[in-house]
């Protein structure tokens, strides 16, 4: 698992959303082992539903750009407008997105590397 240590003393909540179930399950298991509370969604509509229920308890969202129902960029726009303090990492397997003017904190390419995501999240949540 590398040199990452479990999060403490306050458990932080992360929302993971991707329409690829295997990615969601893999990331959820890894982040849970690091001590994070992980919520999952399989499309952008589920992201918005979870945010409406959870509010400011979610510190970070890890979202795929291309998801059914509501895409990741639309979800980011709504998330940031309602919860400006939330940190956002977008995942993509496509390099042809113009992210100019979007309010994301980081972009990570697929295929994802769990340790890289873990380190990125820990750095972002240290602030």
Phi and psi in degrees as a GROMACS rama.xvg file:
@    title "Ramachandran Plot"
@    xaxis  label "Phi"
@    yaxis  label "Psi"
@TYPE xy
81.9061  -159.905  UNK-2
-100.355  18.4283  UNK-3
-81.446  140.262  UNK-4
-110.871  155.203  UNK-5
-58.3752  145.929  UNK-6
-74.4701  136.751  UNK-7
-163.476  167.092  UNK-8
-81.6065  -25.2793  UNK-9
-89.548  125.076  UNK-10
-73.7575  128.487  UNK-11
-99.442  145.889  UNK-12
-104.758  132.686  UNK-13
-123.756  137.726  UNK-14
-102.102  124.539  UNK-15
-113.879  126.699  UNK-16
-136.352  126.631  UNK-17
-161.195  146.473  UNK-18
-81.456  -4.9948  UNK-19
-93.7229  106.097  UNK-20
-56.0555  -39.191  UNK-21
-62.2348  -38.1284  UNK-22
-66.5107  -46.7548  UNK-23
-59.0104  -46.7371  UNK-24
-64.8065  -41.7174  UNK-25
-64.7539  -46.5194  UNK-26
-67.2309  -41.9308  UNK-27
-59.777  -47.3338  UNK-28
-60.7281  -45.3538  UNK-29
-63.2458  -49.1842  UNK-30
-67.881  -33.1326  UNK-31
-64.0638  -39.9885  UNK-32
-63.2097  -28.8238  UNK-33
-79.5382  -7.19569  UNK-34
103.042  3.89923  UNK-35
-81.8874  150.337  UNK-36
-86.8956  122.928  UNK-37
-117.724  125.005  UNK-38
-102.901  148.323  UNK-39
-127.213  151.255  UNK-40
-144.409  152.924  UNK-41
-115.188  3.0273  UNK-42
-160.46  169.56  UNK-43
-64.5787  -31.449  UNK-44
-63.4182  -42.4615  UNK-45
-63.7088  -34.2384  UNK-46
-59.1038  -50.4603  UNK-47
-64.9049  -37.7747  UNK-48
-62.5313  -43.6919  UNK-49
-64.808  -44.5428  UNK-50
-60.6999  -41.7767  UNK-51
-62.8141  -31.5683  UNK-52
-82.1405  -36.0708  UNK-53
-92.3658  -30.8522  UNK-54
63.0812  -135.7  UNK-55
-78.9715  2.48752  UNK-56
-70.8893  -14.4165  UNK-57
-93.9982  119.468  UNK-58
-87.5426  -26.2318  UNK-59
-151.186  144.253  UNK-60
-122.534  131.776  UNK-61
-112.103  106.971  UNK-62
-123.325  141.542  UNK-63
-76.76  144.583  UNK-64
-70.8963  -44.5541  UNK-65
-99.5625  104.257  UNK-66
-134.776  152.816  UNK-67
-71.4147  163.77  UNK-68
72.9402  -65.6244  UNK-69
-132.507  124.862  UNK-70
-75.7203  167.337  UNK-71
-61.6402  -38.7319  UNK-72
-66.2346  -39.0555  UNK-73
-64.9016  -43.471  UNK-74
-60.1128  -41.1053  UNK-75
-60.0346  -46.233  UNK-76
-58.1393  -45.8428  UNK-77
-68.2171  -43.4184  UNK-78
-57.7457  -50.0834  UNK-79
-67.525  -32.4656  UNK-80
-70.7608  -32.2363  UNK-81
-90.8106  -32.0094  UNK-82
-135.788  75.8986  UNK-83
-60.783  -20.4334  UNK-84
-82.8204  -9.97564  UNK-85
-69.6291  138.288  UNK-86
-88.5138  142.624  UNK-87
-127.646  129.081  UNK-88
-118.651  125.864  UNK-89
-99.9802  140.585  UNK-90
-110.168  142.154  UNK-91
-152.013  146.89  UNK-92
-102.52  2.44154  UNK-93
-120.111  137.039  UNK-94
-100.549  5.87175  UNK-95
-97.2183  26.0955  UNK-96
-96.1419  135.465  UNK-97
-94.042  108.191  UNK-98
-98.3057  10.9914  UNK-99
-58.8051  129.924  UNK-100
84.2422  -2.42974  UNK-101
-83.43  159.059  UNK-102
-107.098  56.6103  UNK-103
-101.738  155.404  UNK-104
-93.099  -37.8155  UNK-105
-147.975  157.001  UNK-106
-126.338  134.885  UNK-107
-130.083  137.357  UNK-108
-87.3822  146.762  UNK-109
-88.8189  150.278  UNK-110
-70.0828  142.877  UNK-111
-81.2512  152.962  UNK-112
-116.679  117.901  UNK-113
-58.2521  -45.9124  UNK-114
-63.2533  -36.1488  UNK-115
-64.2828  -44.192  UNK-116
-63.3412  -43.8542  UNK-117
-58.4722  -46.1077  UNK-118
-64.9513  -41.9485  UNK-119
-60.7405  -45.5588  UNK-120
-65.0772  -45.5879  UNK-121
-60.9109  -40.7061  UNK-122
-63.1164  -43.8225  UNK-123
-67.2024  -33.1047  UNK-124
-88.7087  -3.23066  UNK-125
-70.542  -26.8896  UNK-126
